[in-house]
Amino acid sequence: MEKLLSLAILSFFILLPSVEAISLGTLVKNDFVAVKQNESAKFTILFWNVESSPYIVETKIESSPENWVIIVNPERFLLDSTTGSESIFLPYQKDPVRAFPVNVFVKPVSTKPGNYTLVLSAAAGYPGNTINFFQERKFKLTVEIEGKAEAEGSSQTSIQEPSMPTGETTKVQNYLSYVLYAIALVCILFISLLIYKYG
């Protein structure tokens, strides 16, 4: 009886998909840019990976002022420990780490003077596995449009964003696979209990 229970538990763990850790390092070189009307702004965000296995990073504009032209270069890329044109010194690493720059170009369109905010997210992970784990970061970037304030209005026009959690958030996709594994475990334990009790 104990052999059957051990076999059931062992087969459950063998069927579980493997999950790999993600080491997503980021640094925003500039999160505030002041420009004159009809000028463009440029932000740079550095990404690095200290692990040996590469992963995909995808960026997305979460929110931005209406009608602004925003270009993220590149939007999607493969990040490994050798990717990048810049170097970062980390206190826990002996050698400098290669950092990959992502440039965000912003062109305000028909905008009054004031401060405006846009939010960019970057999700890193291994797409295609049965259970996908993604590590996500959000970056809040501010553009100040300089110029004379209108007589009727205020010089500080801003778009208020709901407060977003800072740091990392982990998303679990393909919940159906996770639920199926949990149901399989419960069924195996229930059948093992019945065999033990009545066998």
One Martini backbone bead per residue (centre of mass of N, CA, C, O) as a GRO file, in nm:
protein
  199
    1MET     BB    1   0.058   0.063  -0.021
    2GLU     BB    2   0.303   0.255   0.005
    3LYS     BB    3   0.398   0.216  -0.285
    4LEU     BB    4   0.153   0.344  -0.423
    5LEU     BB    5   0.174   0.620  -0.292
    6SER     BB    6   0.463   0.680  -0.385
    7LEU     BB    7   0.402   0.652  -0.688
    8ALA     BB    8   0.191   0.878  -0.707
    9ILE     BB    9   0.373   1.111  -0.607
   10LEU     BB   10   0.603   1.074  -0.811
   11SER     BB   11   0.430   1.113  -1.072
   12PHE     BB   12   0.350   1.402  -1.014
   13PHE     BB   13   0.643   1.529  -1.011
   14ILE     BB   14   0.716   1.441  -1.301
   15LEU     BB   15   0.471   1.607  -1.446
   16LEU     BB   16   0.593   1.857  -1.375
   17PRO     BB   17   0.688   2.151  -1.470
   18SER     BB   18   0.937   2.351  -1.536
   19VAL     BB   19   1.102   2.618  -1.347
   20GLU     BB   20   1.246   2.935  -1.400
   21ALA     BB   21   1.446   3.176  -1.316
   22ILE     BB   22   1.437   3.541  -1.298
   23SER     BB   23   1.689   3.799  -1.388
   24LEU     BB   24   1.576   4.127  -1.365
   25GLY     BB   25   1.750   4.408  -1.464
   26THR     BB   26   1.710   4.765  -1.375
   27LEU     BB   27   1.760   5.106  -1.527
   28VAL     BB   28   1.686   5.444  -1.502
   29LYS     BB   29   1.848   5.709  -1.637
   30ASN     BB   30   1.567   5.871  -1.717
   31ASP     BB   31   1.243   6.012  -1.580
   32PHE     BB   32   1.316   6.319  -1.678
   33VAL     BB   33   1.190   6.567  -1.919
   34ALA     BB   34   1.268   6.881  -2.067
   35VAL     BB   35   1.062   7.059  -2.305
   36LYS     BB   36   0.967   7.207  -2.576
   37GLN     BB   37   0.760   7.285  -2.792
   38ASN     BB   38   0.790   7.046  -3.048
   39GLU     BB   39   0.957   6.841  -2.890
   40SER     BB   40   1.165   6.579  -2.805
   41ALA     BB   41   1.197   6.279  -2.611
   42LYS     BB   42   1.446   6.087  -2.410
   43PHE     BB   43   1.465   5.753  -2.292
   44THR     BB   44   1.658   5.531  -2.067
   45ILE     BB   45   1.674   5.169  -2.037
   46LEU     BB   46   1.820   4.920  -1.842
   47PHE     BB   47   1.913   4.575  -1.915
   48TRP     BB   48   1.967   4.265  -1.720
   49ASN     BB   49   2.151   3.937  -1.706
   50VAL     BB   50   2.302   3.693  -1.474
   51GLU     BB   51   2.216   3.455  -1.617
   52SER     BB   52   2.254   3.184  -1.845
   53SER     BB   53   1.958   3.217  -1.931
   54PRO     BB   54   1.750   3.321  -2.162
   55TYR     BB   55   1.504   3.589  -2.233
   56ILE     BB   56   1.206   3.750  -2.283
   57VAL     BB   57   1.134   4.096  -2.371
   58GLU     BB   58   0.840   4.301  -2.315
   59THR     BB   59   0.695   4.599  -2.426
   60LYS     BB   60   0.457   4.853  -2.288
   61ILE     BB   61   0.207   5.086  -2.311
   62GLU     BB   62  -0.011   5.174  -2.060
   63SER     BB   63   0.024   5.503  -2.051
   64SER     BB   64  -0.090   5.813  -2.218
   65PRO     BB   65  -0.115   6.074  -2.382
   66GLU     BB   66  -0.301   6.200  -2.613
   67ASN     BB   67  -0.151   6.176  -2.938
   68TRP     BB   68   0.111   6.054  -2.882
   69VAL     BB   69   0.439   5.981  -2.983
   70ILE     BB   70   0.560   5.638  -2.928
   71ILE     BB   71   0.892   5.493  -2.912
   72VAL     BB   72   1.013   5.159  -2.882
   73ASN     BB   73   1.373   5.070  -2.867
   74PRO     BB   74   1.292   4.787  -2.833
   75GLU     BB   75   1.002   4.591  -2.774
   76ARG     BB   76   1.162   4.314  -2.844
   77PHE     BB   77   1.383   4.082  -2.660
   78LEU     BB   78   1.684   3.911  -2.605
   79LEU     BB   79   1.811   3.818  -2.277
   80ASP     BB   80   2.148   3.809  -2.176
   81SER     BB   81   2.474   3.819  -2.038
   82THR     BB   82   2.585   3.945  -2.340
   83THR     BB   83   2.388   4.170  -2.359
   84GLY     BB   84   2.514   4.474  -2.468
   85SER     BB   85   2.673   4.821  -2.451
   86GLU     BB   86   2.677   4.822  -2.142
   87SER     BB   87   2.784   4.882  -1.799
   88ILE     BB   88   2.746   4.717  -1.476
   89PHE     BB   89   2.789   4.765  -1.128
   90LEU     BB   90   2.773   4.510  -0.889
   91PRO     BB   91   2.808   4.415  -0.558
   92TYR     BB   92   2.766   4.082  -0.627
   93GLN     BB   93   2.980   4.130  -0.857
   94LYS     BB   94   3.291   4.104  -0.993
   95ASP     BB   95   3.190   4.177  -1.269
   96PRO     BB   96   3.071   4.330  -1.514
   97VAL     BB   97   2.756   4.402  -1.659
   98ARG     BB   98   2.557   4.364  -1.919
   99ALA     BB   99   2.372   4.631  -2.085
  100PHE     BB  100   2.049   4.697  -2.226
  101PRO     BB  101   1.923   4.940  -2.430
  102VAL     BB  102   1.618   5.133  -2.401
  103ASN     BB  103   1.437   5.343  -2.614
  104VAL     BB  104   1.231   5.641  -2.551
  105PHE     BB  105   1.023   5.810  -2.772
  106VAL     BB  106   0.884   6.149  -2.744
  107LYS     BB  107   0.590   6.315  -2.904
  108PRO     BB  108   0.432   6.587  -2.855
  109VAL     BB  109   0.081   6.673  -2.915
  110SER     BB  110  -0.090   6.933  -2.859
  111THR     BB  111   0.057   7.086  -2.597
  112LYS     BB  112   0.057   7.207  -2.298
  113PRO     BB  113   0.192   7.329  -2.046
  114GLY     BB  114   0.360   7.077  -1.842
  115ASN     BB  115   0.295   6.774  -1.676
  116TYR     BB  116   0.369   6.439  -1.798
  117THR     BB  117   0.256   6.093  -1.805
  118LEU     BB  118   0.415   5.772  -1.849
  119VAL     BB  119   0.366   5.410  -1.891
  120LEU     BB  120   0.596   5.141  -1.868
  121SER     BB  121   0.624   4.797  -1.957
  122ALA     BB  122   0.808   4.494  -1.846
  123ALA     BB  123   0.827   4.153  -1.966
  124ALA     BB  124   0.970   3.851  -1.832
  125GLY     BB  125   1.024   3.531  -2.011
  126TYR     BB  126   0.889   3.189  -2.097
  127PRO     BB  127   0.743   3.119  -2.364
  128GLY     BB  128   0.553   2.796  -2.395
  129ASN     BB  129   0.495   2.687  -2.144
  130THR     BB  130   0.267   2.559  -1.942
  131ILE     BB  131   0.388   2.747  -1.718
  132ASN     BB  132   0.390   3.099  -1.693
  133PHE     BB  133   0.652   3.317  -1.594
  134PHE     BB  134   0.644   3.666  -1.507
  135GLN     BB  135   0.837   3.955  -1.501
  136GLU     BB  136   0.743   4.283  -1.382
  137ARG     BB  137   0.780   4.625  -1.493
  138LYS     BB  138   0.742   4.970  -1.397
  139PHE     BB  139   0.752   5.292  -1.573
  140LYS     BB  140   0.779   5.633  -1.476
  141LEU     BB  141   0.736   5.900  -1.706
  142THR     BB  142   0.844   6.249  -1.743
  143VAL     BB  143   0.703   6.540  -1.906
  144GLU     BB  144   0.812   6.872  -1.966
  145ILE     BB  145   0.638   7.152  -2.080
  146GLU     BB  146   0.755   7.433  -2.202
  147GLY     BB  147   0.611   7.758  -2.126
  148LYS     BB  148   0.358   7.963  -2.153
  149ALA     BB  149   0.098   8.052  -1.983
  150GLU     BB  150  -0.217   8.079  -1.979
  151ALA     BB  151  -0.435   8.305  -1.856
  152GLU     BB  152  -0.661   8.090  -1.765
  153GLY     BB  153  -0.451   7.886  -1.702
  154SER     BB  154  -0.240   7.650  -1.601
  155SER     BB  155   0.098   7.536  -1.606
  156GLN     BB  156  -0.023   7.269  -1.455
  157THR     BB  157  -0.051   6.987  -1.645
  158SER     BB  158  -0.197   6.674  -1.551
  159ILE     BB  159  -0.178   6.326  -1.537
  160GLN     BB  160  -0.352   6.106  -1.346
  161GLU     BB  161  -0.243   5.825  -1.185
  162PRO     BB  162  -0.277   5.546  -1.062
  163SER     BB  163  -0.155   5.374  -0.826
  164MET     BB  164   0.143   5.189  -0.850
  165PRO     BB  165   0.326   4.934  -0.817
  166THR     BB  166   0.636   4.876  -0.718
  167GLY     BB  167   0.837   4.678  -0.886
  168GLU     BB  168   0.751   4.352  -0.862
  169THR     BB  169   0.560   4.125  -1.071
  170THR     BB  170   0.383   3.821  -1.070
  171LYS     BB  171   0.278   3.612  -1.334
  172VAL     BB  172   0.019   3.373  -1.400
  173GLN     BB  173  -0.023   3.155  -1.656
  174ASN     BB  174  -0.223   2.909  -1.724
  175TYR     BB  175  -0.440   2.804  -1.500
  176LEU     BB  176  -0.543   2.532  -1.603
  177SER     BB  177  -0.288   2.365  -1.551
  178TYR     BB  178  -0.279   2.408  -1.246
  179VAL     BB  179  -0.557   2.286  -1.184
  180LEU     BB  180  -0.504   2.004  -1.304
  181TYR     BB  181  -0.277   1.928  -1.105
  182ALA     BB  182  -0.444   1.957  -0.848
  183ILE     BB  183  -0.662   1.747  -0.924
  184ALA     BB  184  -0.469   1.509  -0.963
  185LEU     BB  185  -0.365   1.501  -0.673
  186VAL     BB  186  -0.636   1.454  -0.535
  187CYS     BB  187  -0.705   1.191  -0.683
  188ILE     BB  188  -0.458   1.029  -0.594
  189LEU     BB  189  -0.510   1.053  -0.289
  190PHE     BB  190  -0.795   0.931  -0.288
  191ILE     BB  191  -0.723   0.656  -0.412
  192SER     BB  192  -0.513   0.581  -0.201
  193LEU     BB  193  -0.708   0.586   0.040
  194LEU     BB  194  -0.903   0.367  -0.064
  195ILE     BB  195  -0.692   0.143  -0.088
  196TYR     BB  196  -0.602   0.151   0.208
  197LYS     BB  197  -0.885   0.103   0.340
  198TYR     BB  198  -0.998  -0.148   0.124
  199GLY     BB  199  -0.722  -0.328   0.044
   0.00000   0.00000   0.00000
